[in-house]
Amino acid sequence: MDVRVVIKTDKQTIITAKKLARKKNTSLSKMFEAYLKDLVEGKTELIICPK
């Protein structure tokens, strides 16, 4: 079952992320889905940058 996730961030972050996804020949949604999957499976660490 697919679930919708809403992310609130600044516009420039989204623009930059979309450019990165385009360079990787994928969508931002697929890129984020892969990141979440890797995070859950312990293949990557959660990085939180303080503002």
N, CA, C and O of each residue as an XYZ file, in Angstrom:
204
protein
N       0.847     -1.177      0.000
C       0.000      0.000      0.000
C       0.892      1.240      0.000
O       1.787      1.361      0.836
N       0.657      2.134     -0.908
C       1.397      3.383     -0.963
C       0.792      4.389      0.004
O      -0.422      4.428      0.201
N       1.646      5.193      0.599
C       1.227      6.221      1.549
C       1.852      7.542      1.117
O       3.006      7.578      0.690
N       1.106      8.603      1.226
C       1.601      9.929      0.874
C       2.321     10.536      2.078
O       1.848     10.437      3.210
N       3.465     11.162      1.823
C       4.245     11.835      2.858
C       4.383     13.299      2.460
O       4.674     13.604      1.304
N       4.177     14.195      3.399
C       4.321     15.624      3.144
C       5.581     16.103      3.850
O       5.786     15.844      5.036
N       6.416     16.805      3.099
C       7.666     17.333      3.658
C       7.615     18.851      3.562
O       7.305     19.413      2.511
N       7.918     19.493      4.658
C       7.935     20.946      4.673
C       9.387     21.404      4.764
O      10.088     21.110      5.733
N       9.821     22.122      3.745
C      11.182     22.639      3.712
C      11.205     23.891      2.849
O      10.197     24.262      2.249
N      12.355     24.534      2.792
C      12.427     25.761      2.009
C      12.467     25.440      0.514
O      12.884     24.355      0.109
N      12.035     26.384     -0.281
C      11.890     26.187     -1.717
C      13.222     25.853     -2.384
O      13.262     25.013     -3.283
N      14.300     26.487     -1.965
C      15.600     26.258     -2.593
C      16.065     24.814     -2.391
O      16.686     24.241     -3.286
N      15.778     24.222     -1.241
C      16.139     22.828     -1.000
C      15.421     21.916     -1.986
O      16.026     20.987     -2.522
N      14.151     22.169     -2.229
C      13.374     21.366     -3.172
C      13.916     21.533     -4.592
O      14.056     20.552     -5.322
N      14.217     22.761     -4.980
C      14.763     23.019     -6.310
C      16.079     22.270     -6.506
O      16.290     21.643     -7.544
N      16.957     22.334     -5.517
C      18.250     21.655     -5.591
C      18.075     20.141     -5.612
O      18.763     19.447     -6.361
N      17.165     19.630     -4.800
C      16.911     18.186     -4.763
C      16.347     17.695     -6.087
O      16.704     16.611     -6.547
N      15.474     18.474     -6.702
C      14.921     18.097     -8.005
C      16.014     18.053     -9.067
O      16.002     17.172     -9.926
N      16.956     18.988     -9.020
C      18.078     18.985     -9.962
C      18.938     17.744     -9.766
O      19.366     17.123    -10.739
N      19.190     17.381     -8.516
C      19.966     16.183     -8.215
C      19.262     14.936     -8.731
O      19.888     14.065     -9.333
N      17.963     14.856     -8.492
C      17.184     13.712     -8.967
C      17.228     13.630    -10.491
O      17.377     12.546    -11.055
N      17.100     14.763    -11.146
C      17.142     14.793    -12.610
C      18.491     14.296    -13.122
O      18.550     13.560    -14.107
N      19.585     14.700    -12.448
C      20.923     14.238    -12.836
C      21.054     12.728    -12.658
O      21.778     12.071    -13.406
N      20.353     12.180    -11.668
C      20.388     10.744    -11.406
C      19.352      9.996    -12.250
O      19.176      8.786    -12.112
N      18.675     10.742    -13.122
C      17.665     10.171    -14.026
C      16.532      9.481    -13.262
O      16.114      8.378    -13.614
N      16.047     10.139    -12.222
C      14.935      9.617    -11.427
C      14.061     10.776    -10.965
O      14.369     11.937    -11.236
N      12.997     10.471    -10.284
C      12.134     11.524     -9.734
C      12.537     11.789     -8.289
O      13.182     10.961     -7.646
N      12.152     12.934     -7.802
C      12.417     13.276     -6.410
C      11.726     12.279     -5.487
O      12.283     11.897     -4.458
N      10.530     11.860     -5.843
C       9.796     10.885     -5.032
C      10.532      9.560     -4.941
O      10.655      8.992     -3.856
N      11.022      9.061     -6.073
C      11.748      7.789     -6.083
C      13.071      7.909     -5.318
O      13.476      6.977     -4.622
N      13.736      9.052     -5.449
C      14.994      9.275     -4.733
C      14.755      9.269     -3.220
O      15.510      8.652     -2.469
N      13.707      9.953     -2.785
C      13.398     10.016     -1.360
C      12.945      8.648     -0.839
O      13.295      8.252      0.272
N      12.171      7.938     -1.646
C      11.728      6.596     -1.265
C      12.932      5.669     -1.055
O      12.967      4.898     -0.095
N      13.905      5.749     -1.948
C      15.116      4.922     -1.824
C      15.900      5.297     -0.573
O      16.435      4.426      0.114
N      15.969      6.603     -0.274
C      16.667      7.059      0.935
C      15.986      6.518      2.190
O      16.659      6.019      3.092
N      14.664      6.613      2.255
C      13.937      6.104      3.416
C      14.129      4.600      3.588
O      14.292      4.108      4.705
N      14.107      3.877      2.470
C      14.309      2.431      2.518
C      15.701      2.110      3.051
O      15.848      1.241      3.910
N      16.718      2.799      2.552
C      18.082      2.591      3.046
C      18.195      2.943      4.521
O      18.905      2.269      5.266
N      17.513      3.976      4.943
C      17.532      4.400      6.340
C      16.933      3.322      7.238
O      17.507      2.982      8.273
N      15.794      2.791      6.847
C      15.101      1.755      7.621
C      15.926      0.463      7.664
O      15.954     -0.226      8.684
N      16.592      0.142      6.559
C      17.377     -1.085      6.483
C      18.773     -0.939      7.093
O      19.552     -1.893      7.092
N      19.093      0.243      7.612
C      20.384      0.460      8.260
C      21.539      0.645      7.295
O      22.700      0.536      7.691
N      21.241      0.923      6.036
C      22.284      1.113      5.029
C      22.838      2.532      5.020
O      23.880      2.791      4.417
N      22.149      3.442      5.680
C      22.599      4.826      5.780
C      22.193      5.362      7.150
O      21.347      4.781      7.829
N      22.799      6.467      7.542
C      22.480      7.083      8.828
C      21.656      8.342      8.617
O      21.780      9.020      7.597
N      20.825      8.641      9.586
C      20.035      9.865      9.553
C      20.966     11.045      9.881
O      21.664     11.040     10.896
N      20.959     12.020      9.028
C      21.784     13.220      9.239
C      20.849     14.406      9.412
O      20.055     14.717      8.524
N      20.950     15.060     10.553
C      20.127     16.226     10.819
C      21.059     17.428     10.967
O      21.927     17.446     11.840
N      20.874     18.410     10.123
C      21.704     19.614     10.153
C      20.991     20.690     10.949
O      19.915     21.133     10.548
N      21.558     21.124     12.065
C      20.922     22.191     12.836
C      20.977     23.505     12.078
O      21.935     23.787     11.357
N      19.939     24.299     12.254
C      19.910     25.615     11.592
C      20.431     26.677     12.502
O      20.482     27.847     12.120
